[in-house]
């Protein structure tokens, strides 16, 4: 049915009146249309959220544990200790102090989809008073000092690998296996120190701040492997480790590195350096050892496929190059505190 011109005019007047009323309500503050400034998710409902910075950082010297309050939705944490950074998954980290003044800060890590990393937390500082330094602290500070003098950054200590009280032209010495960073690349080093005519290893360690750095030996490492753990998992015991296992001890790997190898004839040779814990009831023995692996090398150049080594169980020979039982050599004076700080990371196998 057709509308008359009069009816059309009435509808037009009504429509205009309604529009004028709505505009008046807007100008009176009765309604505010949504804008990007009033709701940031209106334009981008998929915007990522920035995580809160970690709070309540604290360092417990007795446990060597840095801890903080967990951050909701964090995918891990980046810990900065005196400028050296490490990623962890839990809201805590065991740290070996390597300076008199130790500064810590932490940031929460987001995922790649929903959360951005947080800002750094407020930094905290822990100071080691010189007059109260333990043997453990004296050794760590000396190792860090030696690394700095060689333009290196000390990352961690694997363990004491040898001692010698022979009074010769080089003096008595003690050697450590450590991991240091040089230009963002990690290497395994043997750090040697000499001390003039101590009566015991204990005396040498107690006065380690007076020891003289005697040089270093650098070894490339394969950072993605912990083959000491693989050896124990596979039951590939040899030397001291085999003797302790046969005497009823359970073997744990506390820390280790794999040294980059080289081609030797038809085989490929590399070394595994680690500190282990052997325990039978209340009998606990810590030892640091170097194991040499001669594996069949199928490549024509000097490279080697480490994944192939891990799978090729019958194509290698294993030898114990050196081993130091810390209880029998007084090095437990240092290694006991080292183990206390590192045992939290050990794997019983």
Buried (B, 14 or more C-beta within 10 A) or exposed (E): EEEEEEEEEEEEEEEEEEEEEEEEEEEEEEEEEEEEEEEEEEEEEEEEEEBBBBEEBEBEEEEBBBBBEBBEEBBBBBBBBBEEEEEBEEBBBBBBBBBBEBBBBBBBBBBEEEBBBBBBBEEBEBEBEEEEBBBBBBBBBBBBBBBBEBEBBBBBBBBBBBBBBEEEEEBBBBBBBBBBBBEEEBBBBBBBBBBEEBEEBBBBBBEBBEBEBBEBEEBBBBBEBBBBBBBBEEEBBBBBBBEBBEEEBEBBBBBBBBBBBEBEEEBBBBBBBBBBBBBEEEEBBBBBBBBBBBBBBEEEEEEBBBEBBEEEEEBBEBEBEBBBBBBEBBBBBBBBBBBBBBBEEBBEB
